[in-house]
């Protein structure tokens, strides 16, 4: 008898290491997360949710936060653009060579916004790379708050199970 293959979800709220406090609005600068090593869990996908809070001011530019995915298939040695695989500031290429996985519309000052979930595997043709992470670009016209707890980036792994 053939078995059915069904969705199996990993643990919720797995933290992505990315420092978003005080991230300025920029057309070319952002913040990258530390890469996630998927070689042990072998997730088929990762669903990412991002939470940010804007400071006071007048939103402008695109009034949006862009969430990109990056990946590596050589044990985390080579990443696209200026990505290093660590929690760090990043200056993006123009045009960027990262995969856009989602946009958070952020149109009001002093407001918390939550995204997604966004599929990381969808950015790579349906296959999650061995090493992957995200890059956040704030293009709202105002900075994120300085309080670390106002911001978060988390994921939940997606598996398949035979039942």
ZIFENJO-V496943 format. One record per backbone hydrogen bond with DSSP energy under -1.0 kcal/mol. NH is the residue of the N-H (numbers start at 1). CO is the residue of the C=O. E is the energy in kcal/mol with one decimal. If there is no record, write none. Layout:
# ZIFENJO-V496943
nh-><NH | NH>
co-><CO | CO>
e-><E | E>
This chain:
# ZIFENJO-V496943
nh-><6 | 8 | 10 | 14 | 16 | 18 | 22 | 23 | 26 | 30 | 31 | 32 | 33 | 34 | 35 | 36 | 38 | 42 | 44 | 45 | 47 | 48 | 49 | 51 | 52 | 54 | 55 | 60 | 62 | 63 | 64 | 65 | 66 | 67 | 68 | 69 | 70 | 72 | 83 | 88 | 88 | 90 | 92 | 99 | 101 | 102 | 104 | 106 | 110 | 113 | 115 | 118 | 120 | 123 | 124 | 125 | 126 | 131 | 132 | 133 | 135 | 136 | 137 | 139 | 144 | 145 | 150 | 151 | 152 | 154 | 155 | 156 | 158 | 159 | 161 | 163>
co-><161 | 159 | 157 | 155 | 153 | 16 | 145 | 20 | 138 | 90 | 136 | 88 | 134 | 17 | 85 | 132 | 130 | 38 | 158 | 158 | 156 | 118 | 154 | 152 | 113 | 111 | 143 | 140 | 139 | 60 | 139 | 104 | 137 | 102 | 135 | 99 | 133 | 131 | 80 | 32 | 86 | 30 | 28 | 69 | 67 | 67 | 65 | 63 | 55 | 52 | 50 | 48 | 46 | 120 | 121 | 122 | 121 | 72 | 36 | 70 | 68 | 31 | 66 | 64 | 23 | 53 | 147 | 148 | 51 | 49 | 14 | 47 | 45 | 8 | 6 | 4>
e-><-2.9 | -2.1 | -3.2 | -2.4 | -3.2 | -1.0 | -2.7 | -1.9 | -3.1 | -2.5 | -2.3 | -2.9 | -2.9 | -2.3 | -2.3 | -3.9 | -3.7 | -2.0 | -3.0 | -1.2 | -2.6 | -3.0 | -2.5 | -3.2 | -2.5 | -1.9 | -2.4 | -3.6 | -1.2 | -2.2 | -1.0 | -2.4 | -2.9 | -2.8 | -3.0 | -3.0 | -2.3 | -2.2 | -2.0 | -1.2 | -1.1 | -2.0 | -3.7 | -2.0 | -2.9 | -1.6 | -2.9 | -2.5 | -1.9 | -3.0 | -2.3 | -2.8 | -2.2 | -1.2 | -1.7 | -1.1 | -2.7 | -1.5 | -1.7 | -1.9 | -2.2 | -3.0 | -2.5 | -2.3 | -2.0 | -2.5 | -1.8 | -1.7 | -2.3 | -2.5 | -2.2 | -1.5 | -2.6 | -3.5 | -2.7 | -3.2>
